[in-house]
Amino acid sequence: MPRARKYPEELLERGARLVFESGRPIAHVAADLGIHPEALRKRVRQAEADAGQRRDLGVPLRNVAPTDK
């Protein structure tokens, strides 16, 4: 059975929206909402990737063959 989420999806979405709209640091918005800054940071990064603003997330890793020694 999967573990229950610590924070509701709506709260994390609201926090990410506040970060983008206000320009305030993630840590300040997280403190105002009473959530852990790392949880909000992950949501903000994912929202940026979904919007195409980040290239380092959402891209599958390429298969790399091990080098022969």
MOBEL-V955774 format. One record per helix or strand. SS is the DSSP state (H for helix, E for strand). FROM is the first residue (numbers start at 1). LEN is the number of residues. If there is no record, write none. Layout:
[[SS FROM LEN] [SS FROM LEN]]
This chain:
[[H 9 14] [H 26 8] [H 37 14]]
